[in-house]
């Protein structure tokens, strides 16, 4: 069997539910973006963190 389409009908019931999901996922996205930015800044600013482990973290963030 194969899935040919994926519908998100449950999320389009009410406008309030759409807005709730929008703000929830936007908050999660911005929190992840901020966390990655903090990791990059911390590694770039502290020279003790210029080791292979932190260099790898810098690249994946």
Secondary structure, DSSP 8 states (H G I E B T S, - for coil): --------GGGGS-HHHHHHHHHHHHHHHHHHHHHHHHHHHHHHH-GGG-SHHHHHHHHH-
